[in-house]
């Protein structure tokens, strides 16, 4: 049965981490229509987060599409290389790929769970980067990438996740249990 996607407005990017799941809850609560959420498999060592993305989407009654990207090397997050957890241009790849899906679904927005602290450490998590990406996307249509949590800190998001009883996975190391040492666990 074909879905009448003309009434939907936003495609959330859901990783399974607390940021994206709190964001998902927020956009649902605000009454946005969601045809589906998108998660990515891109060679990340912490692929376990996708289980939490599925669990969170199921909890909120949102269909999840997991898209495969080629492995992105050179980061501690993917192949253990590099000196940081930064995956260069990851959010650009995510947003631009999602824009193609959003256009097909007649959605006008993409939501990503970047926040105030991420913006300080990762260039593709700041509002300026998002603004430039939106300028570029304006040439191809009317899809806009938004960051509903951009004014929140990790502590704010954690409190909200706990209040809502959201189960998430944030450890970057990909073990059976959170390591407690990586930057995601510490924050």
C-alpha positions, 0 to 999 in steps of 0.5 A, a space after each residue: 500500500 502506498 503511503 501518502 507522504 505529502 502530509 509528512 514534513 521531517 526525516 530525523 537522522 537517528 544513530 541510537 545515541 541519546 542525542 538523536 533519540 531525545 531529538 526524535 522524541 522532541 520532534 514527535 512531541 512537537 507534532 511533526 510528521 515523520 515518514 521514516 527515520 534514517 540511520 547509517 552504517 558506515 564502518 563504525 566500530 560501535 555498530 551496536 548503536 543501530 540496535 538502539 536506533 531500532 529500539 527507539 524508533 520502535 518505541 515511538 512508532 517510527 519506521 527506521 531505514 538503515 542506509 549503507 555507506 562505504 566505510 569511512 577510514 581514518 578515525 578512531 570511530 571507524 578503523 581505529 586510525 587517526 587521533 580523534 573520533 572525528 569522521 571528516 564530513 560524516 554529517 555532510 554525507 548523512 544530511 545530503 544522502 537524507 536530502 535525496 530520500 526526503 525529496 522523494 518522501 516530500 519532506 521539507 526538513 531533515 533533523 540531526 541531533 547535534 548539540 552545543 558541545 558537539 559544535 565546539 569540538 567537531 566542525 560538521 556539528 556547528 550551526 555555521 556548517 549547517 547554514 552553509 549546507 542549507 545554502 548549498 541544498 537551496 540550489 536543489 530544492 526546499 529541504 532544510 537541515 535542522 538541529 533541534 538540540 543545538 542549544 542543549 549541552 550533553 548534561 541537558 540531553 542526558 537529563 531529558 533522556 533519563 526523564 523520558 526513560 530513553 535507552 541509548 548507546 553512546 560508547 564509541 568503542 563498540 564493546 559489549 558494555 560501555 567502556 566508560 573511557 571514550 569521550 562519548 562515555 565521559 560526556 
